[in-house]
Amino acid sequence: MMAVLHGTHTHMNSMIRSVDSSFPQPQRTPVVMFDLGGVLYHIALQRTKDCFSLLANKDVDFSLRSQHEVFDRFECGTIDEDEFRSQLRLAYSMEASDEDINAAWNALLVGLDPRALGWLRRVKEHFRVVLLSNINSIHYHRIKDECAELFTEFEHLFLSFEIGQRKPWPAIYRHVLDSMQLPASSIFYLDDSPQHIATATEMGFACVQVPSIDAVPGLLWPEL
């Protein structure tokens, strides 16, 4: 079972209730930190894997757990969009136009969950909310209009390509803590990636892994 978050109009501080003693159990957390993809925004990695495999005329390695290091560099902003496409052509031994690579890369972006904005506004009635996302410039510019209203609800947008670090590297979590001047135990963190949760848990965040977007309401409001 997972830790759950519960709030009421008469109790404005956050409450972490753990139903498993293996989870960190700080009783009050003033901040809820959301991941984006797989938590608020639907993604389908297989679609991009299939598109790149088609462009490369072979099966390519691309999944949540395993992918070429060029993707890490791009998410950290250490290479620009032209360098990303050039390095990807080399990595996958493929000949493809900029437009085809962008289309394949964006194929994983399914869309913002229509319930996400309502969830966020409800959470904000009681807690501070921030976003921590591994994202790159191509994806950001693809979704920024779609997510504009959602993004304005966050106190901070911690985006990997702007920070120069990515999850699950400890440095990106330290950046969040330094920016907010809070201990890790003051942040309740939802993410769909087990490796991201593992690092954050080791650093003292109160964490819950999101198995699917449909599970989010039950993790935030267990009475539902």
ABEGO torsion letter per residue (X at the ends): XBBBBBBBAABABBBBBBABAABBBBABBABBBBBABGAABBBBAAAAAAAAAAAAGBBBBBBAABBBAAAAAAAAGABBAAAAAAAAAAAAGBBBBAAAAAAAAAAABAEBBAAAAAAAAAAAAABBBBBBBBBBAAAAAAAAAAAAAAAAABABBBBAAAAGBBOABAAAAAAAAAAAGBBAAABBBBBABAAAAAAAAAAGBBBBBBABAAAAAAAABAAX
